[in-house]
Amino acid sequence: MSNEVINFMAEAVKEAEKSLALMEVPVGAVVVKNNQVIGRGGNKVEKDRCQVYHAEVLAIQQACRYLGNWRLNDASLYVTLEPCLMCYGLMVLSRIRTCFFIARQPRFGVSCFLKSFDIEFIQVEDNFNYLEKLKLFFKDLRNN
């Protein structure tokens, strides 16, 4: 795995940690174009009481505002958790070309629903102990 992928995924993990601090499911995302982060987002579904406030949606919205364009041609998305079907649709509409993620989402991840993709999905190594943090989050949630 390249240093570039590790560095941008580390930025996504930072966004996930911000969500965790808000007692959200710790998912973070960044949109990258021309080797620069142009959008960031962390899960805010519970805080904003709306199911569309996924990390990917917020990062893509910020990237679109940054560019002044809804087309994110040649951009990549780095996200800690495999995107859901809704986020995949937004990625297709936004023209995202590649999605890097750490953890598969066996219940709601896009790979559960689709056999072929318009976007290249690349699962990366968990160099950030993200899966353990995710497991602890859900364990704490169940215990409270």
Contact map, one row per residue, 1 for C-alpha under 8 A:
111011000000000000000000000000000000000000000000000000000000000000000000000000000000000000000000000000000000000000000000000110000000000000000000
111111000000000000000000000000000000000000000000000000000000000000000000000000000000000000000000000000000000000000000000000000000000000000000000
111111100000000000000000000000000000000000000000000000000000000000000000000000000000000000000000000000000000000000000000000000000000000000000000
011111110000000000000000000000000000000000000000000000000000000000000000000000000000000000000000000000000000000000000000000000000000000000000000
111111111000000000000000000000000000000000000000000000000000000000000000000000000000000000000000000000000000000000000000000000000000000000000000
111111111100000000000000000000000000000000000000000000000000000000000000000000000000000000000000000000000000000000000000000000100000000000000000
001111111110000000000000000000000000000000000000000000000000000000000000000000000000000000000000000000000000000000000000000000000000000000000000
000111111111000000000000000001010000100000000000000000000000000000000000000001000000000000000000000000000000000000000000000000000000000000000000
000011111111100000000000000001000000000000000000000000000000000000000000000001110000000000000000000110000000000000000000000000000000000000000000
000001111111110000000000000000000000000000000000000000000000000000000000000000000000000000000000000000000000000000000000000000010000000000000000
000000111111111000000000000011000000000000000000000000000000000000000000000000000000000000000000000000000000000000000000000000000000000000000000
000000011111111100000000001111000000000100000000000000000000000000000000000001110000000000000000000000000000000000000000000000000000000000000000
000000001111111110000000001110000000000000000000000000000000000000000000000000110000000000000000000000000000000000000000000000010100000000000000
000000000111111111000000000100000000000000000000000000000000000000000000000000000000000000000000000000000000000000000000000000000000000000000000
000000000011111111100000001110000000000111000000000000000000000000000000000000000000000000000000000000000000000000000000000000000000000000000000
000000000001111111110000011110000000000001100000000000000000000000000000000000010000000000000000000000000000000000000000000000000000000000000000
000000000000111111111000011100000000000000000000000000000000000000000000000000000000000000000000000000000000000000000000000000000000000000000000
000000000000011111111100010000000000000001000000000000000000000000000000000000000000000000000000000000000000000000000000000000000000000000000000
000000000000001111111111111100000000000001110000000000000000000000000000000000000000000000000000000000000000000000000000000000000000000000000000
000000000000000111111111111000000000000000000000000000000000000000000000000000000000000000000000000000000000000000000000000000000000000010000000
000000000000000011111111000000000000000000000000000000000000000000000000000000000000000000000000000000000000000000000000000000000000000000000000
000000000000000001111111000000000000000000000010000000000000000000000000000000000000000000000000000000000000000000000000000000000000000000000000
000000000000000000111111110000000000000000000000000000000000000000000000000000000000000000000000000000000000000000000000000000000000000000000000
000000000000000000111111110000000000000000111110000000000000000000000000000000000000000000000000000000000000000000000000000000000000000000000000
000000000000000000110011111000000000000000100000000000000000000000000000000000000000000000000000000000000000000000000000000000000000010010000000
000000000000000111110011111100000000000001100000000000000000000000000000000000000000000000000000000000000000000000000000000000000000010010000000
000000000001101110110000111110000000000001100000000001100000000000000000000000111000000000000000000000000000000000000000000000000000000000000000
000000000001111110100000011111000000000111100000000000110000000000000000000000111000000000000000000000000000000000000000000000000000000000000000
000000000011101100000000001111100000000111000000000000110010000000000000000011110000000000000000000000000000000000000000000000000000000000000000
000000011011000000000000000111110000111110000000000000010011000000000000000011100000000000000000000000000000000000000000000000000000000000000000
000000000000000000000000000011111000111100000000000000000011001000000000001111000000000000000000000000000000000000000000000000000000000000000000
000000010000000000000000000001111111111000000000000000000000000000000000001111000000000000000000000000000000000000000000000000000000000000000000
000000000000000000000000000000111111110000000000000000000000000000000000011100000000000000000000000000000000000000000000000000000000000000000000
000000000000000000000000000000011111000000000000000000000000000000000000001000000000000000000000000000000000000000000000000000000000000000000000
000000000000000000000000000000011111100000000000000000000000000000000000000000000000000000000000000000000000000000000000000000000000000000000000
000000000000000000000000000000011111110000000000000000000000000000000000000000000000000000000000000000000000000000000000000000000000000000000000
000000010000000000000000000001111011111100000000000000000000000000000000000000000000000000000000000000000000000000000000000000000000000000000000
000000000000000000000000000001111001111100000000000000000000011001100000000000000000000000000000000000000000000000000000000000000000000000000000
000000000000000000000000000001110000111110000000000000000111111101000000000000000000000000000000000000000000000000000000000000000000000000000000
000000000001001000000000000111100000111111000000000000100111011000000000000000000000000000000000000000000000000000000000000000000000000000000000
000000000000001000000000000111000000001111100000000001111111010000000000000000000000000000000000000000000000000000000000000000000000000000000000
000000000000001101100000011110000000000111110000000001110110000000000000000000000000000000000000000000000000000000000000000000000000000000000000
000000000000000100100001111100000000000011111000000011100000000000000000000000000000000000000000000000000000000000000000000000000000000000000000
000000000000000000100001000000000000000001111111100011100000000000000000000000000000000000000000000000000000000000000000000000000000000000000000
000000000000000000000001000000000000000000111111111111000000000000000000000000000000000000000000000000000000000000000000000000000000000000000000
000000000000000000000001000000000000000000011111111000000000000000000000000000000000000000000000000000000000000000000000000000000000000000000000
000000000000000000000101000000000000000000011111100000000000000000000000000000000000000000000000000000000000000000000000000000000000000000000000
000000000000000000000000000000000000000000011111110010000000000000000000000000000000000000000000000000000000000000000000000000000000000000000000
000000000000000000000000000000000000000000011111111000000000000000000000000000000000000000000000000000000000000000000000000000000000000000000000
000000000000000000000000000000000000000000001101111110000000000000000000000000000000000000000000000000000000000000000000000000000000000000000000
000000000000000000000000000000000000000000001100111111000000000000000000000000000000000000000000000000000000000000000000000000000000000000000000
000000000000000000000000000000000000000000001000011111001000000000000000000000000000000000000000000000000000000000000000000000000000000000000000
000000000000000000000000000000000000000000111001011111101100000000000000000000000000000000000000000000000000000000000000000000000000000000000000
000000000000000000000000001000000000000011111000001111111100000000000000000000000000001000000000000000000000000000000000000000000000000000000000
000000000000000000000000001110000000000111110000000011111110000000000000000000100000000000000000000000000000000000000000000000000000000000000000
000000000000000000000000000111000000000011000000000001111111000000000000000010100010001000000000000000000000000000000000000000000000000000000000
000000000000000000000000000000000000000010000000000111111111100000000000000000000000001001000000000000000000000000000000000000000000000000000000
000000000000000000000000000000000000001111000000000011111111110000000000000000000000000000000000000000000000000000000000000000000000000000000000
000000000000000000000000000011100000001111000000000000111111111000000000000000000000000000000000000000000000000000000000000000000000000000000000
000000000000000000000000000001100000001110000000000000011111111100000000000000000000000000100100000000000000000000000000000000000000000000000000
000000000000000000000000000000000000001000000000000000001111111110000000000000000000000000000000000000000000000000000000000000000000000000000000
000000000000000000000000000000000000011110000000000000000111111111000000000000000000000000000000000000000000000000000000000000000000000000000000
000000000000000000000000000000100000011100000000000000000011111111100001000000000000000000000000000000000000000000000000000000000000000000000000
000000000000000000000000000000000000001000000000000000000001111111111111000000000000000000000000000000000000000000000000000000000000000000000000
000000000000000000000000000000000000000000000000000000000000111111111100000000000000000000000000000000000000000000000000000000000000000000000000
000000000000000000000000000000000000011000000000000000000000011111111000000000000000000000000000000000000000000000000000000000000000000000000000
000000000000000000000000000000000000010000000000000000000000001111111100000000000000000000000000000000000000000000000000000000000000000000000000
000000000000000000000000000000000000000000000000000000000000000111111100000000000000000000000000000000000000000000000000000000000000000000000000
000000000000000000000000000000000000000000000000000000000000000111111111000000000000000000000000000000000000000000000000000000000000000000000000
000000000000000000000000000000000000000000000000000000000000000110111111000000000000000000000100000000000000000000000000000000000000000000000000
000000000000000000000000000000000000000000000000000000000000000100001111100000000000000000001110000000000000000000000000000000000000000000000000
000000000000000000000000000000000000000000000000000000000000001100001111111000000000000000000111000000000000000000000000000000000000000000000000
000000000000000000000000000000000000000000000000000000000000000000000011111000000000000000000111100000000000000000000000000000000000000000000000
000000000000000000000000000000001000000000000000000000000000000000000001111100000000000000000011100000000000000000000000000000000000000000000000
000000000000000000000000000000111100000000000000000000000000000000000001111110000000000000000011110000000000000000000000000000000000000000000000
000000000000000000000000000000111000000000000000000000000000000000000000011111000000000000000001111100000000000000000000000000000000000000000000
000000000000000000000000000011110000000000000000000000010000000000000000001111100000000000000001011100000000000000000000000000000000000000000000
000000011001000000000000000011110000000000000000000000000000000000000000000111110000000000000000001110000000000000000000000000000000000000000000
000000001001100000000000001111000000000000000000000000110000000000000000000011111110000000000000001111000000000000000000000000000000000000000000
000000001001100100000000001110000000000000000000000000000000000000000000000001111100000000000000000011100000000000000000000000000100000000000000
000000000000000000000000001100000000000000000000000000000000000000000000000000111110000000000000000011111000000000000000000000000000000000000000
000000000000000000000000000000000000000000000000000000000000000000000000000000111111000000000000000011111000110000000000000000000000000000000000
000000000000000000000000000000000000000000000000000000010000000000000000000000101111111100000000000000001000110000000000000000000000000000000000
000000000000000000000000000000000000000000000000000000000000000000000000000000000111111100000000000000000001110000000000000000000000000000000000
000000000000000000000000000000000000000000000000000000000000000000000000000000000011111110000000000000000001110010000000000000000000000000000000
000000000000000000000000000000000000000000000000000000000000000000000000000000000011111111000000000000000000000000000000000000000000000000000000
000000000000000000000000000000000000000000000000000001011000000000000000000000000011111111100000000000000000000000000000000000000000000000000000
000000000000000000000000000000000000000000000000000000000000000000000000000000000011111111110000000000000000010000000000000000000000000000000000
000000000000000000000000000000000000000000000000000000000000000000000000000000000000111111111000000000000000000000000000000000000000000000000000
000000000000000000000000000000000000000000000000000000001000000000000000000000000000011111111100000000000000000000000000000000000000000000000000
000000000000000000000000000000000000000000000000000000000001000000000000000000000000001111111111000000000000000000000000000000000000000000000000
000000000000000000000000000000000000000000000000000000000000000000000000000000000000000111111111000000000000000000000110000000000000000000000000
000000000000000000000000000000000000000000000000000000000000000000000010000000000000000011111111000000000000000000000000000000000000000000000000
000000000000000000000000000000000000000000000000000000000001000000000111100000000000000001111111000000000000000000000000000000000000000000000000
000000000000000000000000000000000000000000000000000000000000000000000011111000000000000000111111100000000000000000000000000000000000000000000000
000000000000000000000000000000000000000000000000000000000000000000000001111110000000000000111111111000000000000000000010000000000000000000000000
000000000000000000000000000000000000000000000000000000000000000000000000111100000000000000000011111000000000000000000111000000000000000000000000
000000000000000000000000000000000000000000000000000000000000000000000000001110000000000000000001111100000000000000000011110000000000000000000000
000000000000000000000000000000000000000000000000000000000000000000000000000111100000000000000001111110000000000000000011110000000000000000000000
000000001000000000000000000000000000000000000000000000000000000000000000000111100000000000000000011111000000000000000000111100000000000000000000
000000001000000000000000000000000000000000000000000000000000000000000000000001111100000000000000001111110000000000000000111100000000000000000000
000000000000000000000000000000000000000000000000000000000000000000000000000000111100000000000000000111110000000000000000001111000100000000000000
000000000000000000000000000000000000000000000000000000000000000000000000000000011100000000000000000011111000000000000000001001000010000000000000
000000000000000000000000000000000000000000000000000000000000000000000000000000001100000000000000000011111100100000000000001000000000000000000000
000000000000000000000000000000000000000000000000000000000000000000000000000000001110000000000000000000111111100000000000000000000000000000000000
000000000000000000000000000000000000000000000000000000000000000000000000000000000000000000000000000000011111100100000000000000000000000000000000
000000000000000000000000000000000000000000000000000000000000000000000000000000000000000000000000000000001111100100000000000000000000000000000000
000000000000000000000000000000000000000000000000000000000000000000000000000000000001100000000000000000001111110100000000000000000000000000000000
000000000000000000000000000000000000000000000000000000000000000000000000000000000111100000000000000000011111111110000000000000000000000000000000
000000000000000000000000000000000000000000000000000000000000000000000000000000000111100100000000000000000001111111000000000000000000000000000000
000000000000000000000000000000000000000000000000000000000000000000000000000000000000000000000000000000000000111111100000000000000000000000000000
000000000000000000000000000000000000000000000000000000000000000000000000000000000000000000000000000000000111111111000000000000000000000000000000
000000000000000000000000000000000000000000000000000000000000000000000000000000000000100000000000000000000000111111100000000000000000000000000000
000000000000000000000000000000000000000000000000000000000000000000000000000000000000000000000000000000000000011111111000000000000000000000000000
000000000000000000000000000000000000000000000000000000000000000000000000000000000000000000000000000000000000001011111000000000000000000000000000
000000000000000000000000000000000000000000000000000000000000000000000000000000000000000000000000000000000000000001111100000000000000000000000000
000000000000000000000000000000000000000000000000000000000000000000000000000000000000000000000000000000000000000001111111000000000000000000000000
000000000000000000000000000000000000000000000000000000000000000000000000000000000000000000010000100000000000000000011111000000000000000000000000
000000000000000000000000000000000000000000000000000000000000000000000000000000000000000000010001111000000000000000001111100000000000000000000000
000000000000000000000000000000000000000000000000000000000000000000000000000000000000000000000000111000000000000000001111110000000000000000000000
000000000000000000000000000000000000000000000000000000000000000000000000000000000000000000000000011110000000000000000011111000000000000000000000
000000000000000000000000000000000000000000000000000000000000000000000000000000000000000000000000011110000000000000000001111100000000000000000000
000000000000000000000000000000000000000000000000000000000000000000000000000000000000000000000000000111110000000000000000111110000000000000000000
100000000000000000000000000000000000000000000000000000000000000000000000000000000000000000000000000111000000000000000000011111000000000000000000
100000000000000000000000000000000000000000000000000000000000000000000000000000000000000000000000000001000000000000000000001111100000000000000000
000000000000000000000000000000000000000000000000000000000000000000000000000000000000000000000000000001100000000000000000000111111110000000000000
000001000000000000000000000000000000000000000000000000000000000000000000000000000000000000000000000000000000000000000000000011111100000000000000
000000000100100000000000000000000000000000000000000000000000000000000000000000000000000000000000000000000000000000000000000001111100000000000000
000000000000000000000000000000000000000000000000000000000000000000000000000000000000000000000000000000000000000000000000000001111111100000000000
000000000000100000000000000000000000000000000000000000000000000000000000000000010000000000000000000001000000000000000000000001111111110000000000
000000000000000000000000000000000000000000000000000000000000000000000000000000000000000000000000000000100000000000000000000001001111111000000000
000000000000000000000000000000000000000000000000000000000000000000000000000000000000000000000000000000000000000000000000000000001111111100000000
000000000000000000000000000000000000000000000000000000000000000000000000000000000000000000000000000000000000000000000000000000001111111110000000
000000000000000000000000110000000000000000000000000000000000000000000000000000000000000000000000000000000000000000000000000000000111111111000000
000000000000000000000000000000000000000000000000000000000000000000000000000000000000000000000000000000000000000000000000000000000011111111100000
000000000000000000000000000000000000000000000000000000000000000000000000000000000000000000000000000000000000000000000000000000000001111111110000
000000000000000000010000110000000000000000000000000000000000000000000000000000000000000000000000000000000000000000000000000000000000111111111000
000000000000000000000000000000000000000000000000000000000000000000000000000000000000000000000000000000000000000000000000000000000000011111111100
000000000000000000000000000000000000000000000000000000000000000000000000000000000000000000000000000000000000000000000000000000000000001111111110
000000000000000000000000000000000000000000000000000000000000000000000000000000000000000000000000000000000000000000000000000000000000000111111111
000000000000000000000000000000000000000000000000000000000000000000000000000000000000000000000000000000000000000000000000000000000000000011111111
000000000000000000000000000000000000000000000000000000000000000000000000000000000000000000000000000000000000000000000000000000000000000001111111
000000000000000000000000000000000000000000000000000000000000000000000000000000000000000000000000000000000000000000000000000000000000000000111111
000000000000000000000000000000000000000000000000000000000000000000000000000000000000000000000000000000000000000000000000000000000000000000011111
